[in-house]
């Protein structure tokens, strides 16, 4: 069985930074939004759940795009 590995250039393709650091930042933003506002956040600040929904949609669209690019370039997913 032959395994293909992505080169580091692939990781630096966007923002000229390692993709791992970018993922830590997006996970941190997701955790921050998920933990904001307490139990009454919908009543007190309805923008928080809306922002979380927008973030989820953005993450889904981004992941689908990256998966499409990876399949086109590598014919594999990592």
Biopython code that builds the backbone (N, CA, C, O; Angstrom):
import numpy as np
from Bio.PDB.StructureBuilder import StructureBuilder

atoms = [
    (1, "UNK", "N", (0.837, -1.171, 0.000)),
    (1, "UNK", "CA", (0.000, 0.000, 0.000)),
    (1, "UNK", "C", (0.887, 1.242, 0.000)),
    (1, "UNK", "O", (1.840, 1.346, 0.772)),
    (2, "UNK", "N", (0.557, 2.160, -0.867)),
    (2, "UNK", "CA", (1.322, 3.401, -0.996)),
    (2, "UNK", "C", (0.532, 4.557, -0.398)),
    (2, "UNK", "O", (-0.646, 4.737, -0.708)),
    (3, "UNK", "N", (1.179, 5.337, 0.457)),
    (3, "UNK", "CA", (0.520, 6.461, 1.109)),
    (3, "UNK", "C", (1.127, 7.751, 0.598)),
    (3, "UNK", "O", (2.347, 7.912, 0.567)),
    (4, "UNK", "N", (0.255, 8.672, 0.196)),
    (4, "UNK", "CA", (0.698, 9.998, -0.255)),
    (4, "UNK", "C", (0.672, 10.965, 0.910)),
    (4, "UNK", "O", (-0.298, 10.994, 1.667)),
    (5, "UNK", "N", (1.711, 11.752, 1.064)),
    (5, "UNK", "CA", (1.755, 12.773, 2.096)),
    (5, "UNK", "C", (1.743, 14.144, 1.459)),
    (5, "UNK", "O", (2.334, 14.358, 0.401)),
    (6, "UNK", "N", (1.068, 15.067, 2.108)),
    (6, "UNK", "CA", (1.055, 16.448, 1.627)),
    (6, "UNK", "C", (2.358, 17.131, 1.997)),
    (6, "UNK", "O", (2.849, 16.981, 3.116)),
    (7, "UNK", "N", (2.907, 17.868, 1.074)),
    (7, "UNK", "CA", (4.120, 18.630, 1.349)),
    (7, "UNK", "C", (3.782, 19.852, 2.190)),
    (7, "UNK", "O", (2.626, 20.269, 2.259)),
    (8, "UNK", "N", (4.783, 20.413, 2.819)),
    (8, "UNK", "CA", (4.546, 21.579, 3.667)),
    (8, "UNK", "C", (4.041, 22.771, 2.856)),
    (8, "UNK", "O", (3.345, 23.630, 3.398)),
    (9, "UNK", "N", (4.375, 22.837, 1.580)),
    (9, "UNK", "CA", (3.863, 23.925, 0.741)),
    (9, "UNK", "C", (2.341, 23.924, 0.722)),
    (9, "UNK", "O", (1.717, 24.984, 0.667)),
    (10, "UNK", "N", (1.752, 22.752, 0.768)),
    (10, "UNK", "CA", (0.291, 22.639, 0.782)),
    (10, "UNK", "C", (-0.273, 23.270, 2.056)),
    (10, "UNK", "O", (-1.308, 23.936, 2.021)),
    (11, "UNK", "N", (0.408, 23.057, 3.168)),
    (11, "UNK", "CA", (-0.044, 23.622, 4.440)),
    (11, "UNK", "C", (0.073, 25.142, 4.460)),
    (11, "UNK", "O", (-0.703, 25.814, 5.139)),
    (12, "UNK", "N", (1.027, 25.682, 3.729)),
    (12, "UNK", "CA", (1.261, 27.129, 3.716)),
    (12, "UNK", "C", (0.538, 27.830, 2.566)),
    (12, "UNK", "O", (0.756, 29.017, 2.327)),
    (13, "UNK", "N", (-0.315, 27.102, 1.860)),
    (13, "UNK", "CA", (-0.957, 27.626, 0.656)),
    (13, "UNK", "C", (-1.774, 28.897, 0.922)),
    (13, "UNK", "O", (-1.785, 29.807, 0.092)),
    (14, "UNK", "N", (-2.441, 28.964, 2.042)),
    (14, "UNK", "CA", (-3.269, 30.127, 2.387)),
    (14, "UNK", "C", (-2.620, 30.911, 3.512)),
    (14, "UNK", "O", (-2.131, 30.329, 4.481)),
    (15, "UNK", "N", (-2.614, 32.189, 3.389)),
    (15, "UNK", "CA", (-2.122, 33.110, 4.411)),
    (15, "UNK", "C", (-0.646, 32.929, 4.736)),
    (15, "UNK", "O", (-0.153, 33.516, 5.700)),
    (16, "UNK", "N", (0.069, 32.129, 3.951)),
    (16, "UNK", "CA", (1.501, 31.898, 4.158)),
    (16, "UNK", "C", (1.797, 31.540, 5.612)),
    (16, "UNK", "O", (2.769, 32.024, 6.192)),
    (17, "UNK", "N", (0.959, 30.695, 6.190)),
    (17, "UNK", "CA", (1.114, 30.267, 7.577)),
    (17, "UNK", "C", (0.758, 28.787, 7.671)),
    (17, "UNK", "O", (0.002, 28.278, 6.844)),
    (18, "UNK", "N", (1.293, 28.097, 8.664)),
    (18, "UNK", "CA", (0.951, 26.674, 8.810)),
    (18, "UNK", "C", (-0.542, 26.486, 9.029)),
    (18, "UNK", "O", (-1.165, 27.238, 9.778)),
    (19, "UNK", "N", (-1.107, 25.495, 8.385)),
    (19, "UNK", "CA", (-2.550, 25.286, 8.508)),
    (19, "UNK", "C", (-2.955, 24.893, 9.921)),
    (19, "UNK", "O", (-4.079, 25.176, 10.334)),
    (20, "UNK", "N", (-2.077, 24.254, 10.666)),
    (20, "UNK", "CA", (-2.388, 23.883, 12.046)),
    (20, "UNK", "C", (-2.675, 25.096, 12.921)),
    (20, "UNK", "O", (-3.594, 25.070, 13.740)),
    (21, "UNK", "N", (-1.894, 26.153, 12.752)),
    (21, "UNK", "CA", (-2.113, 27.370, 13.539)),
    (21, "UNK", "C", (-3.428, 28.041, 13.157)),
    (21, "UNK", "O", (-4.131, 28.572, 14.016)),
    (22, "UNK", "N", (-3.756, 28.016, 11.877)),
    (22, "UNK", "CA", (-5.037, 28.579, 11.437)),
    (22, "UNK", "C", (-6.204, 27.785, 12.023)),
    (22, "UNK", "O", (-7.224, 28.362, 12.397)),
    (23, "UNK", "N", (-6.054, 26.469, 12.101)),
    (23, "UNK", "CA", (-7.122, 25.643, 12.664)),
    (23, "UNK", "C", (-7.280, 25.907, 14.163)),
    (23, "UNK", "O", (-8.402, 25.927, 14.671)),
    (24, "UNK", "N", (-6.177, 26.107, 14.869)),
    (24, "UNK", "CA", (-6.266, 26.435, 16.299)),
    (24, "UNK", "C", (-7.047, 27.735, 16.476)),
    (24, "UNK", "O", (-7.878, 27.841, 17.378)),
    (25, "UNK", "N", (-6.787, 28.718, 15.626)),
    (25, "UNK", "CA", (-7.494, 29.998, 15.722)),
    (25, "UNK", "C", (-8.987, 29.828, 15.460)),
    (25, "UNK", "O", (-9.805, 30.398, 16.181)),
    (26, "UNK", "N", (-9.354, 29.056, 14.444)),
    (26, "UNK", "CA", (-10.779, 28.883, 14.150)),
    (26, "UNK", "C", (-11.471, 28.053, 15.224)),
    (26, "UNK", "O", (-12.633, 28.308, 15.541)),
    (27, "UNK", "N", (-10.773, 27.054, 15.797)),
    (27, "UNK", "CA", (-11.351, 26.284, 16.900)),
    (27, "UNK", "C", (-11.552, 27.172, 18.121)),
    (27, "UNK", "O", (-12.555, 27.049, 18.825)),
    (28, "UNK", "N", (-10.594, 28.068, 18.373)),
    (28, "UNK", "CA", (-10.712, 28.989, 19.509)),
    (28, "UNK", "C", (-11.916, 29.907, 19.329)),
    (28, "UNK", "O", (-12.658, 30.145, 20.281)),
    (29, "UNK", "N", (-12.117, 30.422, 18.127)),
    (29, "UNK", "CA", (-13.271, 31.286, 17.867)),
    (29, "UNK", "C", (-14.576, 30.519, 18.055)),
    (29, "UNK", "O", (-15.531, 31.055, 18.617)),
    (30, "UNK", "N", (-14.625, 29.288, 17.597)),
    (30, "UNK", "CA", (-15.824, 28.462, 17.766)),
    (30, "UNK", "C", (-16.095, 28.218, 19.245)),
    (30, "UNK", "O", (-17.235, 28.345, 19.692)),
    (31, "UNK", "N", (-15.064, 27.870, 20.009)),
    (31, "UNK", "CA", (-15.233, 27.633, 21.444)),
    (31, "UNK", "C", (-15.684, 28.899, 22.157)),
    (31, "UNK", "O", (-16.532, 28.843, 23.047)),
    (32, "UNK", "N", (-15.126, 30.034, 21.774)),
    (32, "UNK", "CA", (-15.499, 31.309, 22.385)),
    (32, "UNK", "C", (-16.974, 31.611, 22.120)),
    (32, "UNK", "O", (-17.712, 31.962, 23.042)),
    (33, "UNK", "N", (-17.402, 31.475, 20.873)),
    (33, "UNK", "CA", (-18.808, 31.730, 20.543)),
    (33, "UNK", "C", (-19.739, 30.755, 21.254)),
    (33, "UNK", "O", (-20.808, 31.146, 21.724)),
    (34, "UNK", "N", (-19.338, 29.485, 21.335)),
    (34, "UNK", "CA", (-20.186, 28.473, 21.972)),
    (34, "UNK", "C", (-20.334, 28.713, 23.472)),
    (34, "UNK", "O", (-21.348, 28.342, 24.062)),
    (35, "UNK", "N", (-19.337, 29.325, 24.084)),
    (35, "UNK", "CA", (-19.381, 29.517, 25.533)),
    (35, "UNK", "C", (-19.878, 30.894, 25.965)),
    (35, "UNK", "O", (-20.047, 31.140, 27.159)),
    (36, "UNK", "N", (-20.109, 31.777, 25.030)),
    (36, "UNK", "CA", (-20.547, 33.140, 25.363)),
    (36, "UNK", "C", (-21.992, 33.193, 25.842)),
    (36, "UNK", "O", (-22.835, 32.415, 25.395)),
    (37, "UNK", "N", (-22.267, 34.113, 26.750)),
    (37, "UNK", "CA", (-23.628, 34.511, 27.058)),
    (37, "UNK", "C", (-24.398, 33.728, 28.091)),
    (37, "UNK", "O", (-25.447, 34.193, 28.538)),
    (38, "UNK", "N", (-23.934, 32.567, 28.493)),
    (38, "UNK", "CA", (-24.652, 31.802, 29.504)),
    (38, "UNK", "C", (-25.958, 31.217, 29.000)),
    (38, "UNK", "O", (-26.206, 31.145, 27.796)),
    (39, "UNK", "N", (-26.787, 30.801, 29.948)),
    (39, "UNK", "CA", (-28.025, 30.103, 29.609)),
    (39, "UNK", "C", (-29.065, 30.989, 28.940)),
    (39, "UNK", "O", (-29.880, 30.501, 28.157)),
    (40, "UNK", "N", (-29.050, 32.255, 29.229)),
    (40, "UNK", "CA", (-30.068, 33.175, 28.706)),
    (40, "UNK", "C", (-29.597, 33.969, 27.488)),
    (40, "UNK", "O", (-30.143, 35.030, 27.186)),
    (41, "UNK", "N", (-28.602, 33.464, 26.803)),
    (41, "UNK", "CA", (-28.021, 34.248, 25.704)),
    (41, "UNK", "C", (-29.000, 34.543, 24.582)),
    (41, "UNK", "O", (-28.901, 35.590, 23.942)),
    (42, "UNK", "N", (-29.930, 33.656, 24.333)),
    (42, "UNK", "CA", (-30.900, 33.884, 23.250)),
    (42, "UNK", "C", (-31.768, 35.099, 23.566)),
    (42, "UNK", "O", (-32.085, 35.887, 22.675)),
    (43, "UNK", "N", (-32.150, 35.248, 24.824)),
    (43, "UNK", "CA", (-32.995, 36.381, 25.224)),
    (43, "UNK", "C", (-32.187, 37.662, 25.407)),
    (43, "UNK", "O", (-32.614, 38.740, 24.991)),
    (44, "UNK", "N", (-31.022, 37.537, 26.028)),
    (44, "UNK", "CA", (-30.227, 38.725, 26.353)),
    (44, "UNK", "C", (-29.442, 39.271, 25.163)),
    (44, "UNK", "O", (-29.325, 40.484, 24.991)),
    (45, "UNK", "N", (-28.910, 38.377, 24.354)),
    (45, "UNK", "CA", (-28.105, 38.811, 23.204)),
    (45, "UNK", "C", (-28.287, 37.822, 22.057)),
    (45, "UNK", "O", (-27.469, 36.918, 21.888)),
    (46, "UNK", "N", (-29.327, 37.977, 21.282)),
    (46, "UNK", "CA", (-29.611, 37.008, 20.210)),
    (46, "UNK", "C", (-28.572, 36.996, 19.094)),
    (46, "UNK", "O", (-28.580, 36.088, 18.262)),
    (47, "UNK", "N", (-27.698, 37.962, 19.058)),
    (47, "UNK", "CA", (-26.662, 37.947, 18.021)),
    (47, "UNK", "C", (-25.630, 36.840, 18.238)),
    (47, "UNK", "O", (-24.984, 36.400, 17.286)),
    (48, "UNK", "N", (-25.473, 36.389, 19.482)),
    (48, "UNK", "CA", (-24.489, 35.326, 19.755)),
    (48, "UNK", "C", (-24.868, 34.028, 19.039)),
    (48, "UNK", "O", (-24.026, 33.481, 18.326)),
    (49, "UNK", "N", (-26.094, 33.504, 19.191)),
    (49, "UNK", "CA", (-26.451, 32.295, 18.446)),
    (49, "UNK", "C", (-26.429, 32.500, 16.931)),
    (49, "UNK", "O", (-26.097, 31.581, 16.182)),
    (50, "UNK", "N", (-26.780, 33.697, 16.487)),
    (50, "UNK", "CA", (-26.721, 33.981, 15.050)),
    (50, "UNK", "C", (-25.277, 33.932, 14.566)),
    (50, "UNK", "O", (-24.990, 33.362, 13.513)),
    (51, "UNK", "N", (-24.368, 34.530, 15.334)),
    (51, "UNK", "CA", (-22.944, 34.495, 14.976)),
    (51, "UNK", "C", (-22.422, 33.064, 14.961)),
    (51, "UNK", "O", (-21.627, 32.701, 14.094)),
    (52, "UNK", "N", (-22.865, 32.250, 15.915)),
    (52, "UNK", "CA", (-22.446, 30.848, 15.944)),
    (52, "UNK", "C", (-22.960, 30.110, 14.714)),
    (52, "UNK", "O", (-22.239, 29.303, 14.126)),
    (53, "UNK", "N", (-24.197, 30.380, 14.324)),
    (53, "UNK", "CA", (-24.743, 29.752, 13.119)),
    (53, "UNK", "C", (-23.984, 30.160, 11.867)),
    (53, "UNK", "O", (-23.717, 29.327, 11.000)),
    (54, "UNK", "N", (-23.635, 31.438, 11.768)),
    (54, "UNK", "CA", (-22.852, 31.924, 10.622)),
    (54, "UNK", "C", (-21.480, 31.254, 10.613)),
    (54, "UNK", "O", (-20.987, 30.858, 9.556)),
    (55, "UNK", "N", (-20.869, 31.127, 11.780)),
    (55, "UNK", "CA", (-19.547, 30.485, 11.879)),
    (55, "UNK", "C", (-19.630, 29.027, 11.440)),
    (55, "UNK", "O", (-18.748, 28.544, 10.731)),
    (56, "UNK", "N", (-20.665, 28.335, 11.849)),
    (56, "UNK", "CA", (-20.842, 26.937, 11.450)),
    (56, "UNK", "C", (-21.008, 26.828, 9.936)),
    (56, "UNK", "O", (-20.396, 25.962, 9.310)),
    (57, "UNK", "N", (-21.824, 27.691, 9.343)),
    (57, "UNK", "CA", (-22.001, 27.670, 7.886)),
    (57, "UNK", "C", (-20.691, 27.981, 7.163)),
    (57, "UNK", "O", (-20.367, 27.344, 6.161)),
    (58, "UNK", "N", (-19.942, 28.957, 7.669)),
    (58, "UNK", "CA", (-18.643, 29.298, 7.086)),
    (58, "UNK", "C", (-17.688, 28.108, 7.168)),
    (58, "UNK", "O", (-17.005, 27.789, 6.194)),
    (59, "UNK", "N", (-17.640, 27.451, 8.328)),
    (59, "UNK", "CA", (-16.759, 26.295, 8.495)),
    (59, "UNK", "C", (-17.143, 25.158, 7.544)),
    (59, "UNK", "O", (-16.271, 24.517, 6.958)),
    (60, "UNK", "N", (-18.431, 24.912, 7.393)),
    (60, "UNK", "CA", (-18.882, 23.844, 6.482)),
    (60, "UNK", "C", (-18.495, 24.157, 5.039)),
    (60, "UNK", "O", (-17.996, 23.288, 4.324)),
    (61, "UNK", "N", (-18.724, 25.392, 4.615)),
    (61, "UNK", "CA", (-18.378, 25.780, 3.244)),
    (61, "UNK", "C", (-16.868, 25.701, 3.025)),
    (61, "UNK", "O", (-16.414, 25.226, 1.984)),
    (62, "UNK", "N", (-16.102, 26.159, 3.991)),
    (62, "UNK", "CA", (-14.639, 26.108, 3.882)),
    (62, "UNK", "C", (-14.149, 24.669, 3.807)),
    (62, "UNK", "O", (-13.291, 24.345, 2.985)),
    (63, "UNK", "N", (-14.692, 23.803, 4.665)),
    (63, "UNK", "CA", (-14.263, 22.404, 4.663)),
    (63, "UNK", "C", (-14.619, 21.693, 3.363)),
    (63, "UNK", "O", (-13.839, 20.882, 2.863)),
    (64, "UNK", "N", (-15.781, 21.992, 2.821)),
    (64, "UNK", "CA", (-16.149, 21.391, 1.536)),
    (64, "UNK", "C", (-15.212, 21.857, 0.419)),
    (64, "UNK", "O", (-14.810, 21.062, -0.430)),
    (65, "UNK", "N", (-14.869, 23.128, 0.423)),
    (65, "UNK", "CA", (-13.951, 23.669, -0.580)),
    (65, "UNK", "C", (-12.561, 23.032, -0.452)),
    (65, "UNK", "O", (-11.961, 22.639, -1.452)),
    (66, "UNK", "N", (-12.058, 22.935, 0.773)),
    (66, "UNK", "CA", (-10.734, 22.338, 0.974)),
    (66, "UNK", "C", (-10.727, 20.860, 0.587)),
    (66, "UNK", "O", (-9.757, 20.375, 0.003)),
    (67, "UNK", "N", (-11.796, 20.151, 0.907)),
    (67, "UNK", "CA", (-11.883, 18.738, 0.525)),
    (67, "UNK", "C", (-11.908, 18.597, -0.997)),
    (67, "UNK", "O", (-11.272, 17.700, -1.551)),
    (68, "UNK", "N", (-12.641, 19.481, -1.668)),
    (68, "UNK", "CA", (-12.692, 19.438, -3.135)),
    (68, "UNK", "C", (-11.305, 19.678, -3.725)),
    (68, "UNK", "O", (-10.878, 18.964, -4.632)),
    (69, "UNK", "N", (-10.606, 20.686, -3.206)),
    (69, "UNK", "CA", (-9.251, 20.977, -3.700)),
    (69, "UNK", "C", (-8.297, 19.821, -3.437)),
    (69, "UNK", "O", (-7.493, 19.458, -4.296)),
    (70, "UNK", "N", (-8.393, 19.249, -2.250)),
    (70, "UNK", "CA", (-7.487, 18.145, -1.915)),
    (70, "UNK", "C", (-7.742, 16.938, -2.808)),
    (70, "UNK", "O", (-6.800, 16.273, -3.239)),
    (71, "UNK", "N", (-8.998, 16.655, -3.085)),
    (71, "UNK", "CA", (-9.305, 15.530, -3.962)),
    (71, "UNK", "C", (-8.792, 15.796, -5.377)),
    (71, "UNK", "O", (-8.245, 14.895, -6.012)),
    (72, "UNK", "N", (-8.961, 17.021, -5.877)),
    (72, "UNK", "CA", (-8.502, 17.341, -7.207)),
    (72, "UNK", "C", (-6.973, 17.228, -7.318)),
    (72, "UNK", "O", (-6.450, 16.763, -8.330)),
    (73, "UNK", "N", (-6.275, 17.653, -6.277)),
    (73, "UNK", "CA", (-4.801, 17.657, -6.321)),
    (73, "UNK", "C", (-4.192, 16.317, -5.971)),
    (73, "UNK", "O", (-3.176, 15.937, -6.553)),
    (74, "UNK", "N", (-4.793, 15.576, -5.021)),
    (74, "UNK", "CA", (-4.144, 14.379, -4.488)),
    (74, "UNK", "C", (-4.911, 13.074, -4.748)),
    (74, "UNK", "O", (-4.366, 11.985, -4.569)),
    (75, "UNK", "N", (-6.160, 13.191, -5.166)),
    (75, "UNK", "CA", (-7.031, 12.029, -5.300)),
    (75, "UNK", "C", (-7.086, 11.227, -3.991)),
    (75, "UNK", "O", (-7.198, 10.001, -3.997)),
    (76, "UNK", "N", (-7.003, 11.962, -2.864)),
    (76, "UNK", "CA", (-7.077, 11.356, -1.533)),
    (76, "UNK", "C", (-7.425, 12.453, -0.531)),
    (76, "UNK", "O", (-7.244, 13.643, -0.789)),
    (77, "UNK", "N", (-7.927, 12.013, 0.616)),
    (77, "UNK", "CA", (-8.204, 12.931, 1.716)),
    (77, "UNK", "C", (-7.266, 12.613, 2.871)),
    (77, "UNK", "O", (-6.862, 11.467, 3.069)),
    (78, "UNK", "N", (-6.930, 13.643, 3.621)),
    (78, "UNK", "CA", (-6.116, 13.370, 4.809)),
    (78, "UNK", "C", (-6.865, 13.755, 6.055)),
    (78, "UNK", "O", (-6.345, 13.601, 7.160)),
]
sb = StructureBuilder()
sb.init_structure("model")
sb.init_model(0)
sb.init_chain("A")
sb.init_seg("    ")
for serial, (resi, resn, name, xyz) in enumerate(atoms, 1):
    if name == "N":
        sb.init_residue(resn, " ", resi, " ")
    sb.init_atom(name, np.array(xyz, "f"), 0.0, 1.0, " ", f" {name:<3s}", serial, name[0])
structure = sb.get_structure()
